[in-house]
Amino acid sequence: MADDIEIRRRRAIYRALHRGTREMDWLLGRYAEAHVAAMDAPQLARFEQLLALPDPEIQRWIMGPEAVEGLEFAPEIATLRAYHALDRS
């Protein structure tokens, strides 16, 4: 249902923009504003799962120098890092 996915997209953007810390609002919110509208249902579901995780964990993955290969959300973190020019490659 198209309306359902649009509601989910709006909610995901809102959740990404209102994390509780300015850093996470900026890291996730800017990315969401730029990419969520183009996400299909499976991509949106993965992003929603990522948004459900605790901020310190997500922030450590995005900002930390360690590799995240093998991590369940490695593709999403790599995309976030690349979007913010934080990729380590």
Secondary structure, DSSP 8 states (H G I E B T S, - for coil): -HHHHHHHHHHHHHHHH-SSSHHHHHHHHHHHHHHGGG--HHHHHHHHHHHTS-HHHHHHHHH-SS--TT-TTHHHHHHHHHHTT----
